[in-house]
Amino acid sequence: MDDYDGAAAKLAACVDLVQPTLTGVQGINAATLANAICTAMQAAAPPDVSSRIDDLSTGLNTFLLLFGGALVFLMHGGFAMLEAGAIRSKNAMNILLQTILDASASAIMWYLVGFGFAFGIGDKPNKFIGNATFGLARYATHFTGSATGRWTDWFFQWAFCATAVTIPAGAVAERFNFNAYLGYSMFIGGFVYPVVAHWAWCVEGWLGYGAADPLFRAGYIDFAGSGVIHMVGGLAGLIGAIMVGPRLGRFDADGNPVEMPGHSAILVVLGTVLLWFGWYGFNPASVLTIDSVGYATVCGRAAVTTTLAGAAGGIACLLNGFRRHRGWDLVGLCNGILCGFVAITACCHVVEPWAAIICGACAGLWFELLCWILLKLKIDDPLSAGPMHFGCGLFGVFFTGLLAKQDYIKEYYYFHAPSNDPVNPLSKPFPYGAFYPHSDGKLIASQVIGILAIIAWVAGLMTPFFGIFKFFGALRIPPEMEEMGLDRSKHGGSAYNGGGNAAAGPMTGGTPGNDVMRNSQPSAKVLPMNA
């Protein structure tokens, strides 16, 4: 209606200008001719420039979320390859099925309730949990995360939800009951993860830096989900690994770890490269909009810091592995790269490049320490999903509170409500990292509270959830099925059909699934394959 009224006003103004010129000309109706001329001119005129700019802006932002979401979804291919290569071949089909199941189950749950719990803002907004847009009802009139009624918000955020859901798979690999896996896949995607996302990323949440009323009038910074995604998925997987128990033969009678290396270094490297590629959607695209110089700058900086953190993490783990074993460990390099990515995900937009290198390197070494602790506690996490995602995610959230730069925070969070409060503004606006001079410590305090809240929420829900399955004997597969391998016992076949390696079992005279990546028996000092 506004567009129609504006066009009518412009037409009337044009007629008022043209008609006096035509008045007095013999044989014509000046008013009619002036109206015809102005109507033709208006029809031939190019669209309003401001309208075209708005359309272009919408198109750019839509493409960012569509392309970024596709990159994040591609990470499922990375997870599938990484996890399949890092376990014994007799369970490869099972882990591949679980990865695809995670995407499917999370999509349905995200549509039905997850998106509403995470980003739904109803007539009476709730700081703890969303309360609108369930099943995408009335989405066109509701704020969906980056704008009102934007379809790509649902798609982009689902890709993140699916990532949180698939992380625990590696921690419980090779012995978890499929029914229990399907249950927790739906539970995390439909409730556990969305609530944490609401706290940190919804404008009505209680925790996030960008919230209307954030914690300590500062807020928690977690740009792309070191805490919201990786801590949630990693802790859920760690709890599952503890409750389901170690794989058969993982520890000997004296409690010493027994090597169970994966079967394909090629798949591990392929998975790592795919995850690296996908992380450029995970982090830079989390800027959500790219229609201004400021947002474009943030997006570019996130890409640079992400790259440096991953590279530093890989090199740190590679050098540490050489120090311990006097050998260059390919899998250690891959693990370190992913640890760096997990840690920098919280702060890639607000730290300097040199800080990103420190973040990635420290995360890699922190990961190795956590893996050692898990072995000492006799906790079997085949892909070390707990240390990598929960441990390094926690480190990344904490690191943000130390070295987040105020200038970069202002650049992205320029709408920070307490800093712009006209009635009661902050004495030190835009709280920043504790290691910078004159910091008031509000940001690091918010980060610590965020860490504790996520741990309490996930542990409080997933422990009884897994406990119910364990009570009814439905958490773990029977020993004979575990020995045979999940592919043959549960899925009626094998991921590898044909000869050429021990994975083929009787066809080659080998023991099904006991093939390894190394040509010789690894040293007892080498940690199990982590990912």
N, C-alpha and C positions, 0 to 999 in steps of 0.2 A: 504493500500500500504506500509505503514511504517512497519507493522508487517511482510509482505512478504519479504521485503528487509532485515529485521533483521534476519529472519530465513535462508535466502539464504547465508548471510554473515557467520552465525554460521556453516552452512553445509560446506562451502568452507574452513573455518578454521580447521574443524575436518578432512576433506580430506587431507589437507596439513600436518597434524600431523600423520595420519595413513598411508598414501601412502608410505613414505620412508621406513617404517618398512616392508611393503610387497614387496617392490622392490627387485628383485633378486630371489624370490621364483619361482621355476620351475612350469610351467603349468598353471599359472594364469595371469590375466590382473590386475596389481596392482591398476591402477586408477579406473577400474570398481568395483573391490572388495571393495576398500576403500570407494567409493561413496555409495555402497550398505550397508556397515556396518554403516556408519555415518547416512544414511537416516533412518535405522532401530532404531538406538540409539535415534535419534531425535524424532521419532514417539512414542517411549516408554517413553521418558523423561517426568517428571511432568511439568505442566505449570509453566511459570515464576512466581516466588514468588511475585514480585511487582504487576504483573497483577492480581493475585489472591487477593491480599490485596485491590486493587482498586475495584474489583468486590464485595468483602465483605463489603467495606465501602459504596458502592452504595446501597447494600441490606439493611444494617443497617439504613441508612438514609431514604430509601423508607419505611421501616417498621415503623420507628418513625412517619412519616407524615401520613401514612395510619392508624395506631393505634390511634395516637393523634387526627386525624380528626374524626375517628369513635367515640371517647370519647366525642368530642365536639358536634357531631351530637346527641349523646345520651342525651345531655342536653335539646333537644327539648322535650323528654319525661318528663324531670323534669319540664320544663316550662308548659307543658300541664297539668300535675297533680297539680302543684302549683296553676296555674291560675284557673283551674276548681274548686278546693277546696276552693279557696278564694273568689268566687263569689256565688250568689244565684243559686240554682240548675236549675232554669228555663232557665238559659243562659249557662249551662255547655257545651251542644253540640256545640253551636256557638263558644265558645272560643277554643274548641278542634279542630274544623274545621279550624279556623284561624291559629292555630299553625302549622298544617300540610300544609296549603296553603302557609305559609311563606317559608317553606322549598322548596316547589315545584316552586313557583314563583321566589324565589331568585336563584334557580339553573338555570332556563332558562335565566334570566336576566344576571347572572354572566357569563354564557357561551357566550351570544350574545355580550354584551358590558362591563359588570362590570369588569371582569378580565383584559380586555385590558385597561380600564380607570385606574385601580389600579396598574398594574405591567407591562403594555406594554411599551417597550422601542423601538421606531422606529428609522429610519435613522436620524431623527432630534429630539432627546429627549426633552421632555417638563417638566419643573419643576412643573407645575400646575396639569397636567392631563396626563395619559398614552395615547399612540397613536399607539399601535400595538397589535397583537395577538387577535383581535376581532374574535369571533367564533373559537378560538384556531388556527387561520390561521398561518402557518409557525412557530408553537410553537417549533418545533424541533431545530430551529436555533436561538431561542431567549431565553434570560435569563428569567426564569419564577418565580423568587423569591429566590430560594436557589441554583439553578443550571441551566444549559441550557437544555431546552426540557424535564423537569421532570413533568410527568403526575400528580404525587401526590401533586405538588405545587397547581395546580388548585383545587384539591379535598380538601386539607387542608384549603386553604384560602376561599373556598366556605362555609365551615362549620362555619367560623367566620362571613362571610357576612350574613348567615342565622340567626345567633344569633342577629346581629344588627337589622335585619328586624323584628324579633319576639318580641323584647323588648317592643315596644310601645303598643302591644295588651292589656296589663294589664291596661294601663292608660286610655284607651277609652272603656273599657269593658262595656257591658250591654246596650249600647244605640247607638253604632256606625253603620252607614249604611255599609252593606257588600260591595257594589260597591266602596265606598270611601276607604274601607280597602284594597281591592284588588289593587286599584290604588296606594296607598302609599306604599304598600308592594313591588310593582314592581319599583316604583320611587326610594325608598331608596336603594334597592338591585342593581339597574342598574346604578345609578348616584350619589346619595347623599353620600353614604358610600364609594364607590370606590375612589372618588376624595380625601377624607380625608386619606384613606389608602395609596394612592400614595404619598401624602405629607410626611407622617410619615415613611412609610415602604419601599418605592421604592428607590433604590440607586440614582435615578435621581430626587427625590423629593427635595423640598426646606426646609423641616422642620426637618427631622429625624437625629438622632445622627450618623447613619450609612450612610448618604447620601454623595455623592461625594463633595458637597459644601453646608454644613449645615448652618442653621441660626446662626448668631453671631460666626461663625467658632466653634461652640460647638454642637448645635443640641438638639432636643427634644427626651427624652427617654420615650417610651411607649411600653414596651416589648410585651404584649399580648392584649392591647386595652382598658385600663381604659378610655382613651379619644376617641380613634379611633372607638371603638365599643360601649361602655357603655354610654359615653356622647352623641354620635350621636343618638343612639336609645332612650335613656332616654329623651333627649331634644325634639326629634320629638314627643314622646308620651305625654310629658307635654304640648307642643303647641296644640296637638290634643285635650287633655282634657280641656284646657282653651277654645278653640274655639267651641267645641261641647256642652259645658255646663255640669252642674252636672246631675246626675240621678234624676228621679222624686222622690220627697220625701227625698232627701239626706239632705236638710236643711229645717228647719221649718220656720214659718212666721217671726220669730225674727232673722233668720240667724244662728241659732244654729245647729250644726251637729246632724243628726239623725242616729243612728246605723244601718248599713246594713252589718252585718257580713256574712262571707262565710258559706257554708253548710257542709264542711267536713275537719276536722282537720287531718284526716288520709291521705287525698290526699295532703294536704299542707306539711306534714312531708315526705311523699314519694317523692314529688317533690323536697324538699330540699335535701334529701339524694342523689337523682339522679344528681342534679346539683353539689353537693359536689364531687361526683365521677367523673363527667364529667370535672370538673375544673382541674383535674390532666392531662387532655389532653390539656385543654385551656392554662394553664400556662407552665408547664415543657416542653411540646412538642413544644412550640414556639421558643425553641432554634434552631429548623429547621434541625440541623445536630448533630449527636452524635458519630462521628467517631474519636474523640480524647479525651484525658483525660480532657482537658480544657472544652470542650463542655459538657461532661458527668458530670463534677463538677457543671457547671452552671445549668444543668437540675435537678440535685439532690437538689441543694440549692433552686431552685424555688419551688420544691415540699414541702420542709420543711417550707419555709416562707409562702407559700399559706395556709398550714395547720394551722399554728400558728395565722395568721391574721384572718381566718374564726372563729377559736375557740375563740379568744379574742373578736371579734365583737359580737358573740353570748352571751358570758358571760356578756359583758358590757350592752347589751340591756336587758338581763334577770334581772340583778341587778337594772338597772334603772327602769324597770317596777315594780319591787317589792318596790322600794322606793316610787313610785308614787301611787301604788294601793294596796300595801301590799298583793300581790298575785303573783304567779309564772306564767308568761305568755308564753305559748308554742309557740304561733305565733311570739311573740317578739323575742324569742330565734332564731327561724328560720330566721327571718328578719335580725337579727344582724349577723348571720353566713354569709349570702349572701352579706351583706354590706362589711364585712371584705374581702371577696373574690374579690368583684368589685374593692375595693380600692387598694389592693396589686397587682392586675393584671399588673399595670404599672411598678412596681419596684421589683417584686419578685426575680429577678435575681441579683440585685445590692444592696440589703439592708441586714443588719445583722438580725438574728432571733429576737433579742430584739426589733429592730426597727419595724419588722413585727407585733409584739404584740401591740405596740403603734399605728401603722397604723390601725389595725383592730378595736381596742377599740375606738379610736377617730372617725373612720368612722361610727360605730354603733350609737354613741351619736349624731354625726352630722346629721345622718339620722332622728333620732327622733325629733330633732329640726326642720328640714325641713318639716316633716310631720305636725307638729304643725302650722308652718307658712302657709302651704297650706290650712289647715282648717280655719285659721283666714281670709284668702283671699277668702274663699268659692270656692276653686278649688277642684273638685272631681276627685281624682285619685284612683280608687278602689283598686289597688294593690300597690300603692305608687311606681310605676315604675320610675316616675320622680325623687323623692328624692333618691331612691336607686341607679339607674343607672346613671342618670345625676349628682346628687349631690355627691354621693360617688365616682363616676368616676373622677369628677373634683377634689375632695379631694386627690385621689390617685395620679393624675398627679402632683399636687402641692407638695404633700409629697415627691415625687421622687426628686424634686429639692432641698429638704432640707436634706435628709439623704442617698442619693445615695453614696456609698463608692467608692473611686477612684480605689482601688485595684481590686474590683469586676468589675468595668467598664472596666478596662484594660483587664481583663480576657476574656470578651465577645467581646468588641469593639476594639480589638487590631488593627483593620484596620482603625481606626478613621482617616480620611483623613487629617484634619488640624494638628493633633498631629504628623503625620508622614510626613508632607510636608518637603521635603529636601531643598526647597528654602526659605520658610517663615514659619517655624514651630511656634507653639504656645509657648509663654513664660511660660505658665502654661498648659502643655498638659493634655489631658483627663479631661476636666472640670467635677467637682463633686459637691456634695451637699453643700448648703450654711451653714449648721450647723457644718461642719468640718472645722478645722483651715486652714487659708490661701486660702480658696475658693475665686475665683474671681467673683462669682455670675452669670457667663454666663449660667450655667445650669438652675438655677431658672428663669432667664429671658426668656430662651427658652421655659420653661414649661408654663410660664404665657402667652407668645405670642401664644403658641399652644392652650391653653384653649380659648383665645379670638377668634382665627381664627376658631376653631370648632363651637363656639357659633354663630359667625357671619354667617358662611356658612350654618349651619342647620336652624337657625332662618330665614335667608334671603330666603331660598328655601321653607321650609315647611309652613311658615305662608301664603304666597300667594297660595301655593298648596291647603291647607285646605280651604283657603278663597274662592277659586273658587267653590269648592264643596258646601260650605255654601251659597254662593250667589245663586246657582241654587237649593237650598233646598235639596241637596243630601248628606249632611254630617251626619244627624241624622235620626233615624227611627221615625215614628209617635208615639205619646203618647200611643195610644191604643195598639200598638204592643209591646211597651216597658213594659206596664203593664202586658200584657199577657205573655211576655217572648219571647226571640228570638228563642228559640228551637221550640216552637209551631207555632209561627207566621211566621218564615222564613224557618225552616228546617223540618217542617211536623212531629214533634215528640218530644221525650224527651230523655235525656241521661239516664234516669232511667225508665225502663219499669217494672212495678209491684208495689206492695204495700210495706208497711213497714215504710214509712216516708211521710212527707207532700209533698215531691217532686212529688208523684204520683197524687196529686191534688184531683179530684173528687173521685177517687177510695178509698181514705181514709178519705174524708171529709175535707181535709186540703186545704189551699190556695196554688196553685202551685208556687213553687220556694221561698216560704217565710220561709223555714226551716232554722235553724241556727245551729252553732256548739256547742253552750252552752246549758245546760239543763234549765237554767233560764235566764231571761232578763239581759243582761250585764249592768254594771254601766255606766251611762252617761259620766263618766270620761274616760272610756276606748276608745282609738283611734280605728278607723275602722281597719279591718284587712289589714295589709300591706304585700307586697311581691314584 
